């Protein structure tokens, strides 16, 4: 069938059928910075929802309304389940803290263990449920752990 014979409304209806963002089954632990990010994302989702409602009829832009509704549901759920964790330093790798590891090949890496919504491996933060964090939490300087099949040594804990 030629594209000339498709109705524009059909394309909009397909685009507006967005699946919900998956919600993790793990506890929603957050750092103070992570909670602030969730609250900012929730405010942005509320604003997008309001803008989509005010912009005209829902039929006029179903995609924007569907996206705004989906994001509002997700961030509302994440805010409702957020558990703020402020762990005082005790010399162990912990949620919200940073750890420096040395790999077998001599590379040194610094990782901050955060909540799932604030994890950004490219920026040096990993989720508390990531294999890296699970292997390191509770360890002290000088301890070793196996990460991705390699032994790493903990050289600093902040």
C-alpha positions in Angstrom: 0.0 0.0 0.0 1.3 3.4 -0.9 2.1 6.0 1.8 -0.3 8.3 0.0 -3.2 6.2 1.1 -2.3 6.1 4.8 -4.3 8.4 7.1 -2.3 10.8 9.2 -4.5 9.9 12.2 -3.4 6.3 12.0 0.2 7.3 12.3 -0.6 9.5 15.3 -2.6 6.7 17.0 0.3 4.3 16.6 2.8 6.9 18.0 0.5 7.7 20.9 0.4 4.0 22.0 3.5 4.3 24.2 4.2 1.5 26.6 4.8 2.4 30.3 8.4 2.9 31.4 9.4 -0.2 33.3 9.7 0.3 37.1 12.5 -1.6 38.8 11.5 -4.3 41.3 14.5 -3.2 43.5 14.1 -0.8 46.4 14.2 2.8 45.1 17.2 4.0 47.1 18.2 7.6 46.4 20.9 10.0 47.4 19.9 13.6 48.2 21.0 14.5 44.7 19.0 11.7 43.3 15.9 12.8 45.1 16.4 16.3 43.8 16.7 14.9 40.2 13.5 12.8 40.7 11.6 15.9 41.9 12.9 18.0 39.0 11.9 15.3 36.5 8.4 15.1 38.2 8.0 18.8 37.9 9.0 18.7 34.3 6.6 15.9 33.6 3.8 17.9 35.3 4.7 20.9 33.2 4.7 18.8 30.0 1.4 17.3 30.9 -0.1 20.7 31.5 1.3 22.0 28.3 -0.1 19.1 26.3 -3.5 19.7 27.8 -3.4 23.4 27.2 -1.9 23.2 23.7 -5.2 22.1 22.2 -7.4 19.1 21.9 -5.9 15.8 22.9 -6.6 14.5 19.4 -4.5 17.3 17.9 -1.3 15.9 19.4 -1.8 12.4 20.9 1.9 11.7 21.0 2.8 14.6 23.3 -0.1 13.8 25.6 0.8 10.1 25.7 4.5 10.9 26.4 3.6 13.4 29.1 1.1 11.0 30.7 3.6 8.1 30.7 6.4 10.3 32.2 4.1 11.7 34.8 3.1 8.1 35.9 6.7 7.0 36.0 8.1 9.9 37.9 5.1 10.0 40.3 5.7 6.3 41.1 9.5 6.9 41.5 8.9 9.8 43.9 6.3 7.9 45.9 8.7 5.0 46.4 12.0 6.9 46.9 13.9 6.0 50.0 16.4 8.7 50.9 19.7 7.1 52.2 22.3 9.2 53.8 25.1 6.9 54.9 27.8 8.3 57.1 31.3 7.3 56.1 32.5 4.2 58.0 35.4 3.1 55.9 33.4 0.7 53.9 32.0 0.9 50.3 28.4 2.0 50.7 25.4 3.5 48.9 26.0 7.2 48.1 29.8 6.9 48.5 32.7 6.7 46.1 35.2 3.9 45.7 38.5 3.8 43.8 39.4 0.4 42.4 42.6 -0.8 40.7 42.1 -3.4 38.0 44.6 -6.3 37.2 45.9 -4.3 34.2 46.8 -1.4 36.4 43.9 0.9 35.5 42.4 2.9 38.3 38.7 3.8 38.3 36.5 5.8 40.6 32.8 4.9 40.9 30.0 6.5 42.9 27.2 4.1 44.0 23.8 5.7 43.5 20.2 5.0 42.9 19.0 3.5 39.6 17.6 6.8 38.2 20.8 8.7 38.8 23.3 6.1 37.7 25.4 7.2 34.7 28.4 5.0 34.1 29.8 7.4 31.5 30.0 10.0 34.3 31.3 7.5 36.9 28.2 6.5 38.8 26.6 3.1 39.0 23.4 1.8 40.4 23.4 0.0 43.7 22.0 -3.1 42.0 24.7 -3.2 39.3 27.0 -6.2 39.4 29.9 -3.8 40.1 28.2 -2.2 43.1 27.0 -5.5 44.5 30.6 -6.9 44.3 32.0 -3.9 46.1 29.4 -2.8 48.8 30.7 -3.6 52.3 34.3 -3.9 51.3 37.2 -1.9 52.8 40.5 -0.5 51.4 42.8 -3.4 50.6 39.9 -5.9 50.0 39.6 -7.6 46.7 36.5 -8.3 44.7 35.7 -10.1 41.4 34.2 -7.8 38.9 33.4 -9.0 35.3 35.6 -12.0 35.8 38.6 -9.9 37.0 40.0 -9.3 40.4 40.0 -5.7 41.5 41.5 -4.1 44.6 39.8 -1.4 46.6 42.4 1.4 47.0 40.2 4.2 48.4 36.7 4.7 49.9 35.1 8.1 50.2 
